Amino acid sequence: MASEDVVQEHPHRRIVRIGDTVRRPVQPWTATVHSLLQHLEAVGFPYAPRVLGFDEQGREVLSFVEGESGPAGWAKVVDDRGLSAFAQLLRDYHDATSDFSPPAGAAWAVAPGGGPIDGEVICHGDFGPWNVVWQGHRPVGIIDWDFARPAARLHDVSYALEYVSPFRDDAECLRWLRFPEPPERRRRLELFCAAYGLSSATGMVDAVIARQQENIELVRRLAGEGHEPQATWVADGLLQELDARVALEPGEPLAVRALTHVQPTRPTNDISPDPLPADDDDPVGQQLLRRHPTAYEPAASADLRDVDHKRGGGSSFARTDCRDLLTPPTNSHARRLRSSGTTSKRTSTPG
């Protein structure tokens, strides 16, 4: 057998590359995720790893997508072209799952078993720049499917927007997220929504805040059940940090607080490689791994505070779950695949 190149090595998960394949530990939800990936292959969606079975050690075997991912992904979504491509990829993926029927006895990592209901799709659950594979400015793959599950499209849209608007202060954007200058957050949020195919960004700030709070509860639950790395995060005090950053102070809109207070760059439910490198010559990466953010001043340009935020009671966007704002799909993912010259055969980074 060819030599193993370690892609990720943590006490809870070891992922290796062998040739053009990736080998990963099997989980209770692996069979369900395999069914999803096989559906994506069948409908001509090429941006997901292919299921190749299991090896002699009982590990799942997936294809390897060639390209840049992980820490490199942050720089790819800084400009408008990359941000739009990122949003379009998410829309294409959601559309490709619209007719997926999970197998009997389907199991998901963080959701009850079963299939989509009431207009839901199969969300990726961890759709951030670090989990997209890029070749130059073009996204060519989506990896790390552990948190896939049936949910409203808004679930993935609001999660992605937290990291690409981004809901972070200027100092963190400049030092950690590869921005050359403070981002125009409102414009980026609206650009993402338009590229995804939404007719409005109404209520989106509220939706992102709600998603942040949901992630906190997810970390709390997974840690309580003994899952890693969440149990370690909680032991290190991450929950207290997260709770403090989304707390509503008297008279202060929650959306403004989210934009003017430092928050961890790592997504709270992520189990993939660290989004920033942890080399000895990268003090920022070291800080991230220690989960001790630098104390920054509040952002001077928290320009999302006036995007249809409704203090204290949800929003029309959250109530509609995106469906009322979607433009017609017109077979969007097939059209863009043809225009990009993409074929159904891919090699990929870890699945």
C-alpha positions as CSV (number, residue, x, y, z in Angstrom):
1,M,0.0,0.0,0.0
2,A,1.1,3.6,-0.7
3,S,2.4,5.6,2.2
4,E,0.0,7.5,4.4
5,D,0.2,11.3,4.6
6,V,-1.5,12.6,7.7
7,V,-4.0,15.3,6.8
8,Q,-5.4,15.8,10.3
9,E,-4.4,14.2,13.6
10,H,-6.3,14.8,16.8
11,P,-7.0,12.5,19.7
12,H,-10.6,12.2,18.5
13,R,-10.0,11.9,14.7
14,R,-7.1,10.9,12.4
15,I,-7.5,11.5,8.7
16,V,-4.9,10.4,6.2
17,R,-4.4,10.7,2.4
18,I,-3.2,7.7,0.4
19,G,-2.7,8.5,-3.3
20,D,-5.9,10.1,-4.6
21,T,-8.0,8.9,-1.7
22,V,-8.8,10.1,1.8
23,R,-9.3,7.7,4.7
24,R,-11.4,8.8,7.7
25,P,-12.8,7.1,10.8
26,V,-16.3,5.7,10.4
27,Q,-19.0,7.4,12.5
28,P,-22.6,6.4,13.3
29,W,-23.8,8.8,10.5
30,T,-21.3,7.7,7.9
31,A,-23.7,5.5,5.9
32,T,-26.3,8.4,5.7
33,V,-23.6,10.9,4.5
34,H,-22.4,8.3,1.9
35,S,-26.0,8.1,0.6
36,L,-26.0,11.9,0.3
37,L,-22.7,12.0,-1.5
38,Q,-23.8,9.2,-3.9
39,H,-27.0,11.2,-4.6
40,L,-24.9,14.3,-5.5
41,E,-22.8,12.2,-7.9
42,A,-26.0,10.8,-9.5
43,V,-27.5,14.2,-10.2
44,G,-24.2,15.6,-11.7
45,F,-23.0,17.7,-8.8
46,P,-19.2,17.5,-9.0
47,Y,-18.2,19.5,-6.0
48,A,-18.4,16.7,-3.4
49,P,-16.0,13.9,-2.7
50,R,-16.9,10.5,-4.2
51,V,-17.6,7.5,-2.0
52,L,-15.1,4.7,-2.7
53,G,-16.1,2.3,0.0
54,F,-14.1,1.1,3.1
55,D,-10.5,-0.1,3.5
56,E,-9.1,-3.1,5.4
57,Q,-8.9,-1.0,8.6
58,G,-12.6,-0.2,8.4
59,R,-12.0,3.4,7.5
60,E,-14.3,5.2,4.9
61,V,-12.5,5.9,1.6
62,L,-13.3,9.1,-0.3
63,S,-11.8,10.7,-3.3
64,F,-9.3,13.6,-2.8
65,V,-10.1,17.0,-4.3
66,E,-7.0,18.7,-5.5
67,G,-6.7,22.4,-4.5
68,E,-6.4,24.8,-1.6
69,S,-8.6,24.6,1.5
70,G,-8.4,25.1,5.2
71,P,-6.4,28.3,6.1
72,A,-6.1,29.3,2.4
73,G,-9.9,29.5,2.1
74,W,-10.1,32.8,4.0
75,A,-8.3,34.8,1.4
76,K,-10.4,33.4,-1.4
77,V,-13.6,35.0,-0.2
78,V,-12.2,38.5,0.4
79,D,-12.9,39.9,-3.1
80,D,-16.3,40.1,-4.7
81,R,-15.6,37.3,-7.2
82,G,-14.7,34.8,-4.6
83,L,-17.5,35.8,-2.3
84,S,-20.0,35.5,-5.1
85,A,-18.7,32.1,-6.2
86,F,-18.8,30.9,-2.6
87,A,-22.5,31.9,-2.3
88,Q,-23.4,30.4,-5.7
89,L,-21.8,27.1,-4.7
90,L,-23.9,27.0,-1.6
91,R,-27.1,27.6,-3.7
92,D,-26.1,25.0,-6.2
93,Y,-25.5,22.5,-3.5
94,H,-28.8,23.2,-1.8
95,D,-30.7,22.8,-5.1
96,A,-28.9,19.5,-5.8
97,T,-30.3,18.1,-2.5
98,S,-33.8,19.2,-3.1
99,D,-35.0,15.7,-4.2
100,F,-32.8,13.7,-1.9
101,S,-34.5,10.9,0.1
102,P,-32.4,9.6,3.0
103,P,-32.2,5.9,3.5
104,A,-34.4,4.1,6.0
105,G,-32.9,4.5,9.5
106,A,-30.9,7.6,8.5
107,A,-28.7,9.0,11.2
108,W,-27.3,12.5,11.3
109,A,-24.5,13.8,13.6
110,V,-26.4,16.6,15.3
111,A,-30.1,16.1,14.3
112,P,-32.8,13.5,14.7
113,G,-32.9,10.8,12.0
114,G,-35.2,11.2,9.0
115,G,-35.4,13.4,6.0
116,P,-36.3,17.0,5.1
117,I,-39.7,18.3,5.9
118,D,-41.7,21.4,4.9
119,G,-39.3,22.7,2.2
120,E,-36.1,21.8,3.9
121,V,-32.9,20.8,2.1
122,I,-29.9,18.9,3.3
123,C,-27.7,21.5,4.8
124,H,-23.9,21.1,4.9
125,G,-23.9,22.3,8.5
126,D,-20.3,23.6,8.4
127,F,-20.2,25.7,5.2
128,G,-17.3,28.1,5.8
129,P,-14.3,29.2,3.7
130,W,-12.1,26.5,5.3
131,N,-14.4,23.7,4.0
132,V,-14.3,24.7,0.3
133,V,-11.5,23.6,-2.0
134,W,-10.2,26.2,-4.4
135,Q,-8.2,26.1,-7.6
136,G,-7.2,29.7,-8.2
137,H,-10.3,31.9,-7.8
138,R,-12.7,29.0,-8.6
139,P,-14.2,26.7,-6.0
140,V,-14.0,23.1,-7.0
141,G,-15.1,21.1,-4.0
142,I,-16.8,21.0,-0.6
143,I,-15.3,18.9,2.2
144,D,-16.0,17.7,5.8
145,W,-19.6,16.5,5.7
146,D,-19.9,15.4,9.3
147,F,-22.5,18.0,10.2
148,A,-24.8,17.5,7.2
149,R,-28.5,17.3,8.2
150,P,-32.0,18.3,7.1
151,A,-32.7,21.9,7.8
152,A,-33.9,25.1,6.2
153,R,-31.6,26.8,3.7
154,L,-31.3,29.7,6.2
155,H,-29.3,27.3,8.5
156,D,-26.4,27.3,6.0
157,V,-26.8,30.8,4.7
158,S,-26.7,32.5,8.1
159,Y,-23.8,30.3,9.2
160,A,-21.7,31.2,6.2
161,L,-22.6,34.9,6.5
162,E,-21.2,35.1,10.0
163,Y,-17.7,34.3,8.6
164,V,-17.8,36.1,5.2
165,S,-19.6,39.3,6.0
166,P,-17.9,39.0,8.5
167,F,-19.4,39.4,11.9
168,R,-16.0,40.3,13.3
169,D,-14.4,43.6,14.2
170,D,-12.0,45.5,11.9
171,A,-8.9,44.5,13.8
172,E,-9.7,40.8,13.5
173,C,-10.5,41.1,9.8
174,L,-7.2,42.7,9.1
175,R,-5.0,40.5,11.3
176,W,-6.7,37.1,10.9
177,L,-9.2,37.0,8.0
178,R,-6.9,38.3,5.3
179,F,-8.7,41.5,4.5
180,P,-6.4,44.3,3.2
181,E,-8.7,46.9,4.6
182,P,-11.8,47.0,6.8
183,P,-14.6,45.2,5.0
184,E,-17.9,46.8,3.9
185,R,-20.0,44.4,5.8
186,R,-23.4,45.5,4.7
187,R,-22.5,45.4,1.1
188,R,-20.8,42.0,1.4
189,L,-23.9,40.6,3.2
190,E,-26.2,41.9,0.4
191,L,-23.8,40.7,-2.3
192,F,-23.8,37.2,-0.8
193,C,-27.6,37.1,-0.6
194,A,-27.9,38.3,-4.2
195,A,-25.4,35.7,-5.5
196,Y,-27.2,33.0,-3.6
197,G,-30.4,34.0,-5.4
198,L,-32.3,35.8,-2.6
199,S,-34.4,38.8,-3.6
200,S,-33.7,40.6,-0.2
201,A,-31.4,40.5,2.8
202,T,-34.3,41.4,5.1
203,G,-33.8,40.1,8.7
204,M,-30.5,38.5,7.9
205,V,-28.7,40.0,10.8
206,D,-31.2,38.5,13.2
207,A,-30.8,35.2,11.5
208,V,-27.0,35.2,11.9
209,I,-27.3,36.1,15.6
210,A,-29.8,33.3,16.1
211,R,-27.4,30.9,14.4
212,Q,-24.6,32.0,16.7
213,Q,-26.8,31.2,19.7
214,E,-27.8,27.9,18.3
215,N,-24.1,27.0,17.9
216,I,-23.4,27.8,21.5
217,E,-26.2,25.4,22.6
218,L,-24.8,22.8,20.1
219,V,-21.3,23.0,21.7
220,R,-22.9,22.7,25.1
221,R,-24.8,19.6,24.2
222,L,-22.0,17.8,22.3
223,A,-19.6,18.5,25.2
224,G,-22.1,17.2,27.7
225,E,-22.4,14.0,25.6
226,G,-18.6,13.6,25.7
227,H,-17.9,14.5,22.0
228,E,-14.5,15.9,21.0
229,P,-13.3,18.5,20.4
230,Q,-16.3,20.2,22.0
231,A,-15.6,18.6,25.5
232,T,-12.1,20.1,25.5
233,W,-13.4,23.5,24.3
234,V,-15.8,23.6,27.2
235,A,-13.1,22.5,29.7
236,D,-11.0,25.4,28.4
237,G,-13.7,27.9,29.1
238,L,-15.0,28.5,25.5
239,L,-18.7,28.6,26.5
240,Q,-18.2,31.5,28.9
241,E,-16.4,33.4,26.2
242,L,-19.1,32.7,23.7
243,D,-21.9,33.5,26.1
244,A,-20.3,36.8,27.0
245,R,-20.0,37.9,23.4
246,V,-23.6,37.4,22.5
247,A,-25.1,38.7,25.7
248,L,-27.6,41.5,25.3
249,E,-26.6,44.6,27.4
250,P,-29.4,47.0,28.3
251,G,-30.2,49.3,25.4
252,E,-27.7,47.7,23.0
253,P,-29.0,45.9,19.9
254,L,-27.7,42.4,19.8
255,A,-26.7,42.8,16.2
256,V,-24.4,45.7,17.1
257,R,-22.8,43.7,19.9
258,A,-22.0,40.9,17.5
259,L,-20.3,43.2,15.2
260,T,-18.3,45.2,17.7
261,H,-17.0,42.5,20.0
262,V,-14.2,40.0,19.2
263,Q,-15.3,36.4,18.8
264,P,-13.3,33.2,18.0
265,T,-12.6,32.8,14.3
266,R,-13.1,29.0,14.6
267,P,-16.7,28.0,14.0
268,T,-18.2,26.7,17.2
269,N,-19.3,23.3,15.7
270,D,-16.2,22.8,13.5
271,I,-14.2,19.6,13.8
272,S,-12.1,20.3,10.7
273,P,-8.4,21.5,10.6
274,D,-7.8,24.9,12.2
275,P,-8.8,27.7,9.8
276,L,-5.5,29.5,10.5
277,P,-2.1,27.9,10.5
278,A,-0.5,27.1,13.9
279,D,3.2,27.4,12.8
280,D,5.7,28.6,15.3
281,D,6.2,31.7,13.2
282,D,2.5,32.5,13.2
283,P,1.6,34.0,16.6
284,V,-2.0,34.6,15.4
285,G,-2.5,30.9,14.8
286,Q,-1.0,30.1,18.1
287,Q,-3.4,32.5,19.8
288,L,-6.3,30.9,18.0
289,L,-5.3,27.4,19.2
290,R,-5.0,28.7,22.8
291,R,-8.5,30.3,22.4
292,H,-7.3,33.5,23.9
293,P,-8.3,36.3,21.5
294,T,-6.3,39.5,21.5
295,A,-8.3,42.3,23.2
296,Y,-9.4,44.6,20.4
297,E,-11.2,47.9,20.5
298,P,-14.8,47.9,19.1
299,A,-15.0,48.2,15.3
300,A,-15.4,51.7,14.0
301,S,-17.4,50.6,11.0
302,A,-20.1,48.2,12.3
303,D,-22.2,49.0,9.2
304,L,-24.7,46.1,9.5
305,R,-26.5,47.6,12.5
306,D,-29.2,49.0,10.3
307,V,-30.0,46.0,8.1
308,D,-33.6,45.5,9.1
309,H,-32.8,44.5,12.7
310,K,-35.9,44.1,14.9
311,R,-35.0,44.4,18.5
312,G,-36.4,41.6,20.6
313,G,-38.6,39.5,18.3
314,G,-37.2,37.8,15.2
315,S,-37.7,38.9,11.7
316,S,-39.7,38.2,8.6
317,F,-36.6,36.6,7.0
318,A,-36.3,34.1,9.9
319,R,-40.0,33.3,9.7
320,T,-39.8,32.5,6.0
321,D,-36.6,30.4,6.2
322,C,-35.4,31.8,2.8
323,R,-38.1,30.2,0.7
324,D,-40.2,33.3,0.1
325,L,-37.1,35.2,-1.0
326,L,-35.6,32.6,-3.4
327,T,-35.4,33.5,-7.1
328,P,-36.4,30.6,-9.4
329,P,-33.6,28.0,-9.5
330,T,-33.8,27.4,-13.3
331,N,-31.6,24.4,-12.9
332,S,-28.9,26.8,-11.6
333,H,-26.3,24.3,-10.6
334,A,-26.4,22.4,-13.9
335,R,-26.1,25.7,-15.8
336,R,-23.1,26.8,-13.9
337,L,-21.4,23.5,-14.1
338,R,-21.7,23.5,-17.9
339,S,-20.4,27.0,-18.2
340,S,-17.4,26.2,-16.0
341,G,-16.5,23.1,-18.0
342,T,-16.6,21.0,-14.9
343,T,-16.8,17.2,-15.2
344,S,-18.2,14.8,-12.7
345,K,-14.8,13.3,-11.8
346,R,-12.9,15.0,-9.0
347,T,-10.1,14.4,-6.7
348,S,-10.3,16.1,-3.3
349,T,-9.0,17.2,0.1
350,P,-10.5,15.5,3.1
351,G,-14.1,14.8,2.8
